[in-house]
């Protein structure tokens, strides 16, 4: 999904290099979800399930202004 490429891609380009191993694991786990789920969680169209909610997802939301 092109929107995710922009929202997640820009975040990753700026932040991945400085992430801890734990954050990289969380980021990788997020990328295992469908594009539609990621888009809906990042934009707030759907609530983020507790099992997926993480510091990294919150950072992506904040980066994109979609807290």
FENDACOR-V559556 format. One line per field, one symbol per residue. ss: DSSP state (~ for helix, > for strand, _ for the rest). psi: psi as a letter, one per 40 degrees, with the letter a starting at -180 (. if undefined). A space follows every 10 residues. Layout:
ss = ???
psi = ???
//
This chain:
ss = _~~~~~~~~~ ~~~~~~~~__ ~~~~~~~~~~ ____~~~~~~ ~~~_______ ____~~~~~~ ~~~____
psi = hddddddddd dddddddeii dddddddddd eeiidddddd ddeediihid ddhidddddd dddeff.
//
